[in-house]
Structures are given as C-alpha cells and as structure tokens.
Amino acid sequence: MIAREANERASAKQQAEASFRAAMTLAGQQRAQALELRAATSLAAFLRGQGRRDEGRSVLSDVYSRFKKGFETRNLIAARAELTL
C-alpha cells in the first residue's frame, strides 16, 4: 500500500513537470512570451520544491533573458523573485 502511494505521488510529480514543460513549448510555438514566462516560473518553483533548484533556474533564466522591457509587470517580478530563491 505504501509503495503504491509512493509510486502514485512520483507519477503525479512527473505529470506535473511534463505539463509545465508542455505549456512552455506551446507558448513558445505561439510566440506568447508572457505565457511562456509564467509556465517557466511555475516549473522553476516546482523543480525547486523537488530539490532541483539549479535546473529550474536555468530554464527560467533562459526565458527571462529574452525580455527587454516590462520589468515592472507581475510576471517578470515573480520570475525575478523565483530566480533569487
């Protein structure tokens, strides 16, 4: 029973990560930078929670670095905050 629950949790985490990555890919294909940033910020926070902070930062910094203006918007403020954690 315990092993089954652990497997279900692991599967849910894998599905969550895959969903964040798929959202980033779709937003990138649609050239929806703000949505890609939000997905990357969420993925970075998720990965940080999994003990994979550096990987999350790398993904987020790649998207964040493409912005040249709008740094006062909520999305960019949230991304910048996530990068500092």
C-alpha positions in Angstrom: 0.0 0.0 0.0 2.8 2.5 0.9 4.8 1.6 -2.2 1.7 2.1 -4.3 1.1 5.5 -2.8 4.7 6.5 -3.3 4.5 5.4 -7.0 1.3 7.4 -7.5 3.0 10.5 -6.0 6.0 10.1 -8.2 3.8 9.7 -11.2 1.8 12.8 -10.3 5.1 14.8 -10.0 6.2 13.5 -13.4 2.9 14.5 -14.9 3.1 18.0 -13.3 6.6 18.6 -14.7 5.6 17.3 -18.1 2.5 19.7 -18.1 4.7 22.7 -17.2 7.1 21.8 -20.0 4.3 21.3 -22.5 2.8 24.7 -21.5 6.2 26.3 -22.1 6.6 24.6 -25.5 3.1 25.5 -26.6 3.5 29.1 -25.5 6.9 29.3 -27.3 5.3 28.0 -30.5 2.6 30.6 -30.3 5.2 33.3 -29.5 3.3 34.0 -26.3 6.2 35.2 -24.2 4.2 36.2 -21.2 2.6 32.7 -21.0 5.9 31.0 -21.6 7.4 33.0 -18.7 4.5 32.1 -16.4 5.0 28.4 -17.2 8.7 28.7 -16.8 8.3 30.4 -13.4 5.9 27.7 -12.3 8.3 25.0 -13.5 11.2 26.6 -11.7 9.2 26.7 -8.4 8.1 23.1 -8.9 11.7 22.0 -9.5 13.0 24.0 -6.5 10.5 22.1 -4.4 11.9 18.8 -5.8 15.4 19.8 -4.8 16.3 20.7 -8.4 16.8 24.4 -7.9 19.7 24.9 -10.4 17.8 23.1 -13.2 14.7 25.3 -12.5 16.8 28.5 -12.5 18.4 27.5 -15.8 15.1 27.0 -17.5 13.7 30.2 -16.1 16.7 32.4 -16.8 16.7 31.3 -20.4 13.1 32.6 -20.8 13.6 35.6 -18.6 16.7 36.8 -20.5 14.6 37.3 -23.7 12.7 40.2 -22.1 13.9 43.6 -22.8 11.2 45.7 -21.2 8.2 45.4 -18.9 10.2 44.5 -15.8 7.6 46.1 -13.6 4.9 43.6 -14.6 3.7 41.0 -12.2 5.0 38.1 -14.3 8.5 39.5 -14.5 8.6 40.5 -10.9 7.5 36.9 -10.0 10.1 35.4 -12.3 12.9 37.6 -10.9 11.8 36.7 -7.3 12.0 33.0 -8.2 15.4 33.4 -9.7 16.7 34.8 -6.4 15.4 31.9 -4.2 
